[in-house]
Amino acid sequence: MVRRFDAFYPPVVIQALLGKRIAELRVAKGISQEKLASISGYSTEFISLVERGRNAPSVAGLARIAKGLGVEVKELFEFAKGSG
């Protein structure tokens, strides 16, 4: 069961869940952090920070990351049940 974005999550929780979701999708698709960084126009260090919930991409950056992962932006916010 997938739980979609909940507006009542504190921003720090959303950022952590988003990073975890990006990492899950990236690993499931066999894409390295380096490759995702190259595709999305970010540094590998930034992708690492995002995946660890330490930083967050812009809306335009989310679109580039989603495209690099072959998903729609909304799928980045489909958090696993029990997350957060």
SULSUL-V491928 format. One record per residue. N is the residue number from 0. OMEGA is omega in whole degrees, -180 to 180 (999 if undefined). Layout:
n: [N;N]
omega: [OMEGA;OMEGA]
This chain:
n: [0;1;2;3;4;5;6;7;8;9;10;11;12;13;14;15;16;17;18;19;20;21;22;23;24;25;26;27;28;29;30;31;32;33;34;35;36;37;38;39;40;41;42;43;44;45;46;47;48;49;50;51;52;53;54;55;56;57;58;59;60;61;62;63;64;65;66;67;68;69;70;71;72;73;74;75;76;77;78;79;80;81;82;83]
omega: [-179;176;-179;180;178;-176;-178;174;171;-178;-179;178;177;-180;179;179;178;179;179;-179;178;179;179;-180;-179;-179;-180;-179;177;-179;178;174;-180;-180;179;178;180;-179;-173;179;177;174;175;179;180;178;178;178;178;-177;178;178;-178;-179;-180;178;174;176;177;178;176;179;179;178;179;179;179;179;-180;179;173;-179;-177;-180;177;-178;176;-176;180;178;-179;177;174;999]
